[in-house]
Amino acid sequence: MGTETEYGIIAPALPSANPTLLSSQVVNAYAATLREGLGNLAGTRWDYTDETPLTDARGFRMDRASAHPSQLTDEPAELSAEQIALERGEPTEAAILMNLVLNNGARLYVDHAHPEYSSPEVTNPLDAVLWDRAGDHVAVTAMQRIGAMPGFSPVILYKNNTDNKSVSYGSHENYLVPRSVPFSKLAEALIPFFVSRQVICGAGRVGLGPLNQESGFQISQRADFFENEIGLETTVRRPIINTRDEPHAVAEKYRRLHVIIGDANLNEVSNYLKVGTTALVLSLIEQGLGPVPVLEDPVGALHAISHDPSLQVTVRLTDGRSVSGLDLQEMYCGAVLAALPADADEQTRDVVDRWQSLLTTLRRDPLDAARQVDWVAKLKVLEAYRARDGLAWTDPRLALIDLQYADLRPEKGIYQRLARRNDVDLLVPPAEVARAAVHPPRDTRAYFRGRCIAEFPAEVVGASWDSLIFELAGERRLQRVQTREPLRGTAGLTEELFEVAADAEDFLARLLSGPDRRMAP
Amino acid sequence: MATQDRRNTSGSATEAEEELPDPAPAAPAAQESAQTQGVDDLLDEIDGVLESNAEEFVRGFVQKGGQ
């Protein structure tokens, strides 16, 4: 599994700054930090060869001409010389990086108008939290560096999902699922889960409607921007179930479930349960054990549940029952519990225990879950302000608190203040987060990718999730090493090879044809 | 239950308080005022870091495109 975060970005002193350029500043500032010794910087461009953003899991392919330009994620983002010159006030020949592959196996790049961090592949929810937080650490490092550079206006990065004016940007999750599970089965069983999942991991939002037409508070940042049940798009007509079939792995064996409906979480427990419960429900569906309540109107239910922080609202199932978001979550939690094998590992049990306990707390009184859930923590602060100063939901200070909750600056972010006051539960120590920003997970192919970049920065000239491209001195041809099996290329299989190889040439020779071939990812 | 134990040890102030022996009669009021104090402290702290011109700042937070 893995997460992707598009950060909101502004430069308060430059209100009309080009967002692509600001985003590229983030990437380049982090590159400069790497050059100073925080990690190695390979000349890695992204290898787009295996990207297929228009392949649909339902068995067809969208016509390129009819796709929205933002769907063409297999084309690198570019800044024209004019744009750069315009911003800087002078023409420049300096190369601007739009993409980095980091030592920890992650990708940091410019995704149109936002800087985006895609975490390395991990095998469990706690690691997902750790390497997602590592992305925030990278973002803060870049932001602080820009702030310290003479001639640059400070930028602020936000881990949120909407500007509350009409625009929403995503925080996506990816899960590896066996290809043998029919997509229609996945979609059916996941829709009611995703519609209700927000009660345990919504990030909270001041304002209702995609254009912020109505005042009030709702559970999810993203809910109002979804209009469809199933579809390929991620920027227009957003669907609850995204069908992009771009496995980044052995396509015959796996599909990658690309989840676009989640909110970006700052609270570590929210994040842990978001990916942990989703992975458990996926495994339930794989075993054919998932409950499949069928909602009469999934998109309507998604909005209705989000708009009711009291968690009392009910939505209709096609069998005539009316259920709340908590009822739906309890159905899934109960099914997971019933199917839990006696030898389930400790972390799996921990996810289920916390899930169960959180649902009980939310049923007793939603406000009791402020330590574990972003939307509750945010709502509590907002309600305290409303009580103290008698503020209506339309008061701009409440909108500011909503925004500043997600401000990543340690001194300014409201979530950060709550964490420092010990008002939220933490799962990963800051020192581990800093370490995860420069070290890959050891039990997936991210290890191979991260270490190759760390060890052979001069020779690795391109990378992607499922490939690394080497350019050896004295050889005219590039060597592309495929890493299509996400669970190979681990430390267990390749660490020794990194230790014994004298240089990149020796490494590749051993990997591709020598006695160490068994280690090949 | 295991979760409960873990949550208590992870430092949840309110839950830890629930496990204390019954306090003296005057305590509930004291607890309540301590809680109010906590909220006041929090709001003071946030007041201290909030951007100064809320309306202008929020208006200036404009994003383009996104997935």
Interface residues (C-beta under 8 A of the other chain):
Chain A: E6 G8 I9 I10 P12 P15 P19 S70 D111 H112 A113 H114 Y158 T162 D163 N164 K165 V167 S168 Y169 G170 H172 T234 T235 I260 R349 D350 D353 R354 Q356 S357 D368 R371 V381 A384 Y385 R388 D395 P396 R397 A399 L400 I401 L403 Q404 E411 K412 I414 R417 L418 R421 N422 D423 D425
Chain B: M1 A2 T3 Q4 R6 R7 S10 G11 S12 A13 T14 V39 L42 L43 E45 I46 V49 L50 E51 A54 E55 F57 V58 G60 F61 V62 Q63 K64 G65 G66 Q67
